[in-house]
Amino acid sequence: MSATRAGTWVCLNSDGAVKLDTGLVAAKGVLRGRHGGWILGFNRSLGYCSVFNAELWGVLDDLMILKSRKYDRVLIRIDSQKLECIPRERNLEADRIAKMTFNRNEGLQLVKDIPLDW
């Protein structure tokens, strides 16, 4: 990773919007540096969907941008739902599920039942 970006905090402000007369939906976002300086903005036309889906598309697009620019620390801000950072010890199930992928080496996996060894 670039020494200037690895470990650098950035802030992502993401939003969805509906054009009331047509019902068309768009995702948009702004990426700012640690001290609030502009890095870049983006938008994406989504056609017809919920504003919540637009919010999620905005977060996904910004995460892809962050990855391509090699930023590895982000504060995500959206206005329609709550994202919360929790300590690792309160997120053990998700942590274990994440580690399961190393044993299977597959793409997306759905875990329907809690594994017996937990």
Backbone as a ProteinNet text record, in pm:
[ID]
protein_1_A
[PRIMARY]
MSATRAGTWVCLNSDGAVKLDTGLVAAKGVLRGRHGGWILGFNRSLGYCSVFNAELWGVLDDLMILKSRKYDRVLIRIDSQKLECIPRERNLEADRIAKMTFNRNEGLQLVKDIPLDW
[TERTIARY]
80.8	0	85.4	30.9	99.9	121.8	241.6	271.9	190.7	146.3	70.8	-75.9	-125.8	-267.4	-294.6	-204.9	-226.6	-236.2	-340.8	-359.4	-419.7	-449.2	-508.3	-659.7	-718.9	-864.2	-927.3	-1037.1	-1118.2	-1263.3	-1344.3	-1485.1	-1569.3	-1663.2	-1754.5	-1892.9	-1946.9	-2085.6	-2162.3	-2257.4	-2331.6	-2479.7	-2551.5	-2693.7	-2764.8	-2892.8	-2978.5	-3079.8	-3127.7	-3224.1	-3328.5	-3450.9	-3560.2	-3607.4	-3620.3	-3679	-3830.5	-3899.2	-4039.5	-4131	-4106.6	-4198	-4185.1	-4069.9	-4051.2	-4035.3	-3993.8	-3966.2	-3828.1	-3748.8	-3613.6	-3526.1	-3434	-3350.2	-3203.5	-3126.8	-2982.8	-2908.4	-2786.1	-2694.5	-2588	-2543.1	-2437.8	-2356.2	-2237.6	-2153	-2037	-1976.8	-1860.6	-1757.6	-1636.9	-1525.2	-1440	-1417.9	-1339.2	-1223.3	-1119.9	-1003.8	-1032.1	-938	-949.7	-990.3	-944.7	-974	-1083.9	-1160.9	-1275.3	-1248.3	-1125.2	-1093.8	-1151.7	-1196.5	-1256.4	-1155.9	-1195.2	-1115.4	-1185	-1311.9	-1389.5	-1535.7	-1617.8	-1760.6	-1798.9	-1917.2	-1963.5	-2115.9	-2173.1	-2316.8	-2342.6	-2457.5	-2495.1	-2646.2	-2695	-2837.5	-2874.7	-2981.5	-3021.9	-3157.4	-3222.1	-3354.7	-3457.8	-3532.6	-3637.6	-3599	-3587.1	-3560	-3588.7	-3568.7	-3592.4	-3474.7	-3501.9	-3395.3	-3293.7	-3340.1	-3247.8	-3149.1	-3198.5	-3108.3	-3009.7	-3056	-2965.9	-2856.6	-2893.2	-2793.1	-2686.7	-2732	-2637.7	-2550	-2608.6	-2527.3	-2421.3	-2459.2	-2362.6	-2246.4	-2275.7	-2169.6	-2081.8	-2143.9	-2066.4	-1975.2	-2029.7	-1947.7	-1830.5	-1856.9	-1748.1	-1643.6	-1687.5	-1589.6	-1502	-1561.5	-1481.8	-1381.4	-1423.9	-1333.5	-1220.1	-1254.3	-1152.4	-1050.9	-1101.4	-1012.2	-918.4	-973.7	-890.8	-786.2	-815.2	-720.3	-632.6	-652.2	-569.6	-585.2	-702	-731.9	-779.8	-743.5	-785.3	-858.7	-890.8	-966.5	-1072.7	-1198.4	-1306.1	-1412.5	-1465.6	-1583.1	-1697.5	-1801.1	-1913.4	-2029	-2082.4	-2196.9	-2309.7	-2424.2	-2544.6	-2657	-2762.4	-2864.3	-2992.9	-3005.8	-3132.1	-3121.9	-3004.7	-2986.5	-2867.3	-2853.2	-2744.2	-2638.7	-2515.1	-2400.2	-2325.8	-2285.1	-2222	-2095.9	-1991.4	-1868.2	-1876	-1849.6	-1853.1	-1719.8	-1684.7	-1558.5	-1562.3	-1448	-1436.9	-1498.1	-1481.4	-1534.8	-1687.8	-1753.9	-1899.9	-1943.8	-1848.7	-1878.3	-1817.8	-1816.4	-1747	-1806.5	-1939.5	-2000.5	-1960.5	-1968.8	-1929.5	-1781.1	-1700	-1557.3	-1530.8	-1601.1	-1583.8	-1631.8	-1744.4	-1795.7	-1695.5	-1635.3	-1534.9	-1417.7	-1375.7	-1260.7	-1294.2	-1422.8	-1462.8	-1423.7	-1415.6	-1384.8	-1246.5	-1154.8	-1020.1	-1018.2	-1113.9	-1122.2	-1187.4	-1272.3	-1349.2	-1301.3	-1237.1	-1183.1	-1285.8	-1404.3	-1512.2	-1550.2	-1643	-1696.9	-1792.1	-1900.4	-2000.1	-2059.1	-2063.1	-2121.9	-2230.3	-2340.6	-2445.6	-2438.9	-2443.3	-2438.3	-2576.5	-2654.8	-2793.5	-2805.1	-2717.7	-2723.4	-2592.9	-2602.2	-2481.7	-2402.7	-2275.8	-2194.9	-2189.7	-2189.9	-2195.3	-2075.6	-1959.5	-1839.2	-1832	-1936.7	-1936.8	-1991.1
-117.9	0	124.6	226.5	354	401.8	442.9	488	611.2	689.3	809.9	781	661.8	632.9	522.1	428.1	319.6	378.8	343.6	393.6	531.5	593.1	726.6	716.3	788	789.6	881.2	835.1	917.2	904.8	999.9	1000.7	991.8	900.6	880.1	927.4	1024.5	1067	1017.3	926.8	864.5	892.7	904.5	935.6	880.6	859	821.9	932.7	945.4	1050.6	998	1047.9	1014.3	1141.9	1139.6	1251	1229.5	1313.4	1289.8	1282.6	1361	1360.7	1236.3	1167.5	1048.1	920.1	932.8	815.8	756.8	819.9	771.1	792.1	698.5	699.5	709.5	779	791.6	774.9	729.3	723	828.8	887.3	988	987.1	1036.4	1038.9	1133.8	1162.8	1250.4	1182.7	1180.9	1128.2	1246.3	1256.4	1366.7	1312.1	1390.9	1354.1	1365.3	1324.5	1322.1	1456.4	1563.2	1697.2	1767.1	1690.3	1746.7	1794.3	1785.9	1831.5	1739.4	1797.4	1725.3	1630.3	1503.6	1409.6	1388	1346	1332.8	1309.5	1323.5	1295	1199.4	1140	1049.2	1048.5	999.1	972.9	857	791.1	677.2	677.4	672	657.5	511.2	486.4	349.2	310.9	400.6	368.3	371.4	261.7	253.8	153	200	113.8	195.1	134.8	207.6	300.8	403.2	494.5	419.8	324.8	245.7	170.7	110.9	43.4	142.6	262.8	366	398.7	406.4	431.2	321	197.5	84.9	86.4	118.8	131.1	238.2	348.5	455.9	410.4	335.7	283.8	186.7	96.7	0.5	71.9	169.1	243.4	311	375.9	444.2	347	231.7	133.1	83.6	67.4	27.2	136.9	261.6	373.9	374.5	356.3	353.2	242.4	125.8	13	44.7	101.2	130	237.6	324.3	429.4	391.6	269.7	211.9	279.3	331.5	376.4	254.7	246.3	128.1	159.7	285	322	423.3	391.5	478.3	492.2	611.2	639.2	657.9	575.3	581	654.5	753.4	829.2	824.5	771.6	775.3	826.1	879.8	943.1	863.4	745.7	675.6	551.7	504.1	386.7	410.8	326.5	343.4	236.5	277.4	188.6	212.8	106.9	121.4	36	94	19.6	-45.1	-175.7	-245.3	-314.4	-337.5	-407.4	-550	-601.8	-737.4	-841.5	-826	-926	-929.3	-827	-828.6	-873	-910.3	-947.6	-1084.8	-1173.4	-1300.8	-1389.9	-1395.9	-1482.4	-1439	-1309.1	-1260	-1285.3	-1270.8	-1296.4	-1443.2	-1533.9	-1677.1	-1712.3	-1654	-1679.3	-1630	-1515.2	-1463.2	-1559.2	-1618.6	-1709.3	-1843.2	-1878.7	-2004.8	-2008.4	-1894.3	-1890.2	-1946.1	-1936.5	-1987.4	-2139.9	-2206.8	-2353	-2399.6	-2316.4	-2359.3	-2298.3	-2183.3	-2117.3	-2105.7	-2055.2	-2036.2	-1889.2	-1856.4	-1720.7	-1697.7	-1628.9	-1598.7	-1726.7	-1736.4	-1851.3	-1801.6	-1870.9	-1840.5	-1944	-1899.3	-1987.6	-1983.4	-2088	-2089.7	-2132.8	-2219.8	-2269.8	-2240	-2217.6	-2194.8	-2324.6	-2323.4	-2445.4	-2501.7	-2633	-2700.6	-2671.3	-2644.7	-2622.7	-2482.3	-2402.6	-2270.3	-2281.9
0	0	0	-58.4	-59.3	83.9	114.2	248.9	286.4	188.3	218.8	247	208.7	227.1	327.7	343.4	438.4	578.4	649.7	785.2	792	678.9	675.9	684.6	778.1	793.5	690.3	631.3	543.3	588.3	549.7	586.4	460.4	460.9	348.8	390.7	320.2	338	217.1	238.9	129.4	146.9	35.5	42.4	-79.8	-65.4	-176.5	-198.6	-320.5	-350.9	-448.6	-432.3	-523.2	-589.7	-721.7	-795	-789.8	-715.4	-683.5	-805.3	-909.2	-1023.6	-1110.8	-1103.8	-1186.4	-1105.3	-979.1	-897.1	-919.2	-1004.8	-1029.9	-906.4	-884.6	-765.3	-805.8	-723.4	-746.9	-615.3	-626	-512.1	-534.6	-426.6	-438.1	-311.6	-322.4	-204.8	-218.6	-104.8	-97.8	-8.5	-53.7	22.6	65.7	197.3	252.2	334	340.6	420.5	568.9	646.3	792.1	851.2	790.2	841.8	762.4	684.3	613	472.5	425.1	289.6	182.8	74.5	-38.4	-101.1	-121.3	-199.8	-333.3	-328.5	-451.6	-418.9	-520.9	-509.9	-620.9	-608.9	-712.6	-712.6	-821.8	-826.1	-920.4	-902.8	-985.7	-999.2	-1122.5	-1148.7	-1128.3	-1052	-1019.6	-1077.7	-1146.9	-1200.1	-1089.4	-1074.9	-974.4	-866.7	-743.8	-629.2	-503.3	-388.4	-263.6	-233	-154.5	-113.1	-27.6	52.5	133	43.6	-65.8	-160.4	-220.7	-247.7	-300.6	-199.4	-71.3	33.6	31.4	21.2	21	-103.2	-219.7	-341.6	-324.1	-261.1	-237.4	-152.1	-46.4	39.7	-38.4	-115.5	-194.6	-294.6	-366.4	-463.8	-394.9	-281.7	-212.9	-159.8	-111.3	-64.4	-179	-296.3	-412.8	-449.6	-440.7	-466.9	-364.9	-236.4	-131.5	-156.7	-195.4	-222.2	-339.2	-446.2	-563.8	-534.7	-440.3	-403.7	-284.5	-236.3	-131	5.2	34.8	170.6	248.2	375.4	451	581.7	606.6	726.7	686.9	721.8	678	786.7	799.5	879.9	781.6	790.1	696.6	763.2	693.7	744.7	641.8	683.9	602	690	629.8	712.2	731.6	669.6	686.9	774.9	801.9	886.1	975.8	1075	1170.3	1148.6	1133.7	1132.9	1263	1328.1	1458.2	1464.4	1513.3	1535.3	1673.3	1678.3	1806.4	1828.9	1955.5	1984.1	1930.5	1893.8	1837.5	1930.5	2060.9	2152.8	2154.9	2105	2092.2	1953	1868.7	1731.1	1697.7	1795.5	1780.7	1672.6	1661.7	1560.6	1420	1392.6	1260	1235.2	1339.1	1326.1	1291.7	1357.5	1329.6	1189	1149.5	1014.8	910.3	934.9	841.1	828.5	938.9	936.8	871.6	862.8	798.9	651.3	588	445.4	415.3	510.5	488.6	475.2	538.1	529.7	400.3	341.4	225.3	94.5	101.2	-17	-129.3	-95.7	-192.7	-195.9	-284.6	-289.7	-173.4	-200	-97.6	-41.5	90.5	158.1	252.8	260.3	356.8	468	591.8	707.4	771.4	749.8	798.2	943.3	988.7	1125.7	1197.7	1327.6	1406.3	1411.8	1371.6	1377.9	1519.9	1530.4	1658	1747.4	1688.9	1769	1831.3	1819.9	1882.2	2021.3
[MASK]
++++++++++++++++++++++++++++++++++++++++++++++++++++++++++++++++++++++++++++++++++++++++++++++++++++++++++++++++++++++

